[in-house]
């Protein structure tokens, strides 16, 4: 929420992107880091930590902004961002160009069904979140479920995710 508020304020000209972007990322990392620490018993969250680490690395290497490729945005059918990125009016993202450090870790993976551009770190974060849900499905009420019942829960979860993604397009 803090990141979104700072991004919106930057877009409206209330904040300077040079400090609002890094501040937004720092706030998110502190809050998410605390939540991850409190739930460190969930093994799938280590994928989330890896993804956050990759995203943090590329953001720090690029002055506090996540680089995003215009070609990736076009492939993902995301419109209206070119001028915002060119004028650096976004507190969170910057345009990926020849000066970008670690460009392969930026938002360079198009996800057309979701109309999003993602990074490698984002994919690790998503895999970790899915893993946490699967871990929860395998352990109901603190006890281990029989294999058939656990497999059924995981299958239902994956079916719901697939259905959600299909209906969004």
Beta strands, then each sheet from edge to edge (+ up, - down):
strand 1: 66-68
strand 2: 93-95
strand 3: 109-111
strand 4: 116-118
strand 5: 139-140
strand 6: 143-144
sheet 1: 1+ 2+
sheet 2: 3+ 4-
sheet 3: 5+ 6-
end
